[in-house]
């Protein structure tokens, strides 16, 4: 896969490292996008409609949804469907720790597209092997950190 497009599973990333109150963090999404952009990728964030009621900073999420690269799935729908459809149409990767088992039959290539990650103390760490070994903007292998 040679795509530079990365679809970010917004809810999954927001919940990766929670606020002191246990709420998902918009800051995780911002950090993920910055990390991907630094590596030469074009991230598109897809969030569930309900996330605005759960995050630590709903105003910041609303402001970011005004950006065309941040999209909210329609209310009452499963954002996973849109995440996987967009990734296939753009021939891109999906950043998520969700294995999308429910969607495996409809999207048999998801395991090759899916890039697991961690966020530790605000730092994004992507499984670089899943990004075709790309870790820098020029495609040089590095230590796998964003």
N, C-alpha and C positions, 0 to 999 in steps of 0.2 A: 504494500500500500504506500503510495507516494504522496498522498494528500497532505495538505497543510491545515485542513479543517479539523477542529476538535469540538465535539458537542459535549458540553459540561452538564452532568446530571445535577442540577442546582440544589435540590433538596438533599441529595446524598452528600454533596460537598459541604453544604451549610451545616449539616449534623456531624461532620467529621470531628470537629473540636468545638465543644459547646461553651457558652458563656458561663460565668459563675452561677447564674440562675438556672442553668441547664437548658437554655434556649439555643437553637441553631444560630450560627453567626454569619451575617452578610460579609463580614471581613474575610471569612474563608473563601467566599466566591471571588472577592476582589483579589486576594492573594493568588488564587488559582489562575485567574485570567492574566495577571501580571507575569506569573511564572511561565505560562504558555506563550505569551507574546514575546517574552525575552528569548524564548527558544525558537522563535520564528513561526509559531503556529497562529492560526486565526480561530480563537475560541468563540463559540456561541453558547450562551447559557440558557437552559430551558428550566423553568421552575414550575412547581405545582401552584395552582391558584390559592391553595390554603396556606402556602408558606408565609405570605404576608402577615398572617395572624399568629405565627409561631416564632418568627425571628426576633433577635434582640434589638434590631434597629429597622423597624418597618418603613420609616421615612426614607432611609438610605436605599432600601430595596425598591421602593416606589420610584425614586429618582433614577436608579439604574435601569429599571424597566422601560424608561423613556428612551434609552439607548437601543438602537435597532438590533444590536447583537445580544441583547438580553430579552428573552421572550417568556411570556407566561402561558402555560397550557390553558385551554378553555376550562372554566369551572365545571366540575362534575366529570372530568375526563382524567385518564391516567397519563401523566406526563411521559411515562416510559414509552408509550406508543410513539409519541412525537419525537422523542430523543432518538429512538432507533430508526424511524423513518427518515429523519433529516440526515442522520449519519450515513445511511445507505445512499441517499440521493446525492450527497456531497462526496461520497467515498471517503468518509472521514473516520476519525477515532471517536470513542466515547470514554470520557473520564468519569468513572464510577466504580464503587466497590460492590454495587449491586450486580449479581451474576445474571439477572434477567431470565431466570429459569422459565418463567411463565411465557416468555416470548421466544424461546429457543426454536420452536417449530416454524414460526413465521419468519424468524431472522436467524437462520442457521450459522451465519458468519459472525455473530456477536462476540464470541470468545476471542476471535482474532482482532476485533476492533476495540474491545474493552481494555482500558488502561487503569489498573489499580493505583491507588495513591494513599498517602498518609499526610496529615497536617499535624506537626508537632511544634508546639509553642509558636504557632503562626507561620512556620516554614513548610512549604509544599515540597513533598518528595514523591516523584512519579516513578513507576516501574519502567525504567528506560527501555528495556528490551521490547516492551509492548509498543513503543513509539518507533519501532524499526531501528533502535539503537541511537536515534537522534536525541541529543541532549543540549546541543548548542544551536544557535541560529544558522551556523554553517554546516550542521550535521555531524560535527565531531563528537566522538564518544567521550563522556566525562564520568563523573561519579554518580550520576543519576539524580542529582538534586536540581530542583527548579531554581 
